[in-house]
Amino acid sequence: MRALVVDNDPASGGEMVRLLESAGLMVGSVTTYEVASAWVDRNPPHLLVLELMLPDGSGVELLKRIREKNLSINVAVVSDAPNELLADSLVLRPDGLFVKPLDAKRFQAWLERAIQRWQEAAELRTRT
């Protein structure tokens, strides 16, 4: 299972990478909207951890593009963005929403469920 962390804060992004790698995921990490957008277009991850406030764009816009393209990506918003931006992201139905500082236990529980859903869907695809 491939994951992509999009966070312009190296400490926060690094924490997310470590959590995902410890769950057995192959993880990439980027710090800008432009690079994240190109990555999603070129090689969509199964799971995306997304900060909403990026130096060159909005994580909300990236989530909007993912939803408009109907990409099968589990998206966890992990952000310390203002409430208005968090509310904007909720309209686009992220699969998880976490406010920084991250509650690692809560995130790990969400991650376990996301991995299980992905494995079940992969198993169904192989049966057909």
RAURDA-V613969 format. One record per pair of residues at least 12 apart in sequence whose C-alpha atoms are under 8 Angstrom apart, sorted by the first residue. I is the first residue (numbers start at 1). GAP is how many residues later the second one is. Records with the same first field share a line. If there is no record, write none. Layout:
I->GAP  GAP
This chain:
1->23  24  25  44  45  46
2->23  24  25  26  43  44  45
3->17  22  23  24  25  42  43  44  45  46
4->23  24  25  26  41  43  44  45
5->12  22  23  24  25  43  44  45
6->23  24  25  26  27  30  42  43  44  45
7->22  23  24  25  43  44  47
8->22  23  24  43  46  47
9->22
13->16
16->33
17->12
19->89
31->23
32->22  23  24  25
33->21  22  23  24  25  26  29
34->22  23
37->25
44->27  29
45->28
46->26  27  28  72
47->26  27  28  29
48->25  26  27  28
49->26  27  28  29
50->25  26  27  28  29
51->26  27  28  29
52->25  26  27  29  33  34
53->26  28
60->25  28  29
63->12  26  29  31
64->28
67->25
74->20  21  40
75->19  20  21
76->18  19  20  21  22
77->17  18  19  20  21
78->19  20  21  22  24
79->19  20  21
80->19  20  21
96->14
